[in-house]
Amino acid sequence: MTIQVISPQAALASLKERGPVAMPVGEPVCMIRGVDVSIPERPAVDTGFWECSPGQFRRPVDTGEIMYILEGSGAFTPDGEGAQTFEFKAGDSLFFPPFTRGTWDIRETVRKLYVMV
């Protein structure tokens, strides 16, 4: 296996438009950009850099996710009555178990490094 050194600045400079989020909640509709990072020895691993503009949307992801917030801020509220809202900002790391559902509230454009697990 070859070690890959990935500069966040270079990765973020190469983000590609991916359009609107799949499940927006109201206006404005969040727009996303991203770049995938491939691991030749692990082609099924989904990892990369992701950016999302302000707004709210539902999380429709079935896999677990580990993320490191590089820039921006917001909150995530899991589904369920009385669920705790999790605030996050640049420098925070989050882990979402598989099938975590809820609503993202992006307040400042978020850029993150993610690995789906």
N, C-alpha and C positions, 0 to 999 in steps of 0.2 A: 504494500500500500504506500502511495506517495503522499507526503504531507502537503496540504494545500494551505497557503497563506492567502487569506481573503481580506483585503482592505475594505472596511465598511464604506469609506468614502468612494472608492472605485465602484463597489457594488451598487451603492445608492445612485451614483452618477449614471449607471446603466439600466435603471428601472424602466420597464416598458409598460405602456398603457394597457390596462386590462378591463377598463370600462367600469360600469356601476356595480355596486354590491348586489348579490343575488336576492336579498330580502330586505329592501329598505323599509324604514319606519318613518314616514313623513318626509318633510323637506328640511334642509337640502339633502339630496341623494348623495351618499358617499361615493366617491370615485376611488378606484384602487389602481396601483401600479406595483409591479414586482419583477423580480429576477430569480430564477431557480438556480440552485447550486447543485451540481451533480457530483455524486461520489461513485466513481467507476466500479468499485468493488461492492457497492450496495445500490444497485439501480432502482430498487423499490422505495428507497428512503426519499421522502419529500421534504426538502429543506430549501431555504433561500431567504431573501430579503423582501419585505412587503411594506407598502405605504398606503395609508387611507386618509382621505380628506374628512373634515368635520361632518357630523351628522349621526344618525342612529340607524342600526340595522340588526337583524336577527342573526345569530350564529347557527348555521346549518351543518356544521362539520361533525362527522361521526367518529373520527380518529381523535386520539389524545394529542396534545400539543404542548411543547415547551417553547417559551418565547422570552426574548430579552428586548426590552423597549429601549431603542436607541434615541428616539426623539419623540416629543409630543406628550399628550396626557388625555385622560378620559376615565371612563368607568365601565364596569361590566356587572350586570345584574342577572344572576342565574334565575331560571324559571323556578317557581314554587312560592307559595304564600309565605311571606315573612323572610324571603331569602335576603341575605346580606349583599349589599352592593360593594364591589371591590374597586377602589380608586387606584389608578396607576399613573406613573409618570416616567420620564426618561431615567434609566438606571435600574428600573425594577425588572425582576424576572417573575414569570407566571407559569404555572402548570395547569392545564385543563385536562381532566380525565376524559376518556372516550365518552361520546354522546352528551357532552355538556351543552345544554341549550340555554339561551338567554338573550339579552339585548346589550349590544355595544353602544356606548355613548361617547363618540370621539369628539373631544372639545378642541384640541389642537392637533393638527396633522400628525399622525402616528407613523413612525418608521420602526420596524422591528426585524430581528433575526428570529427565524422560527425553525423548528424541527417537529414534524408530525410523527407521533409514536403510536 
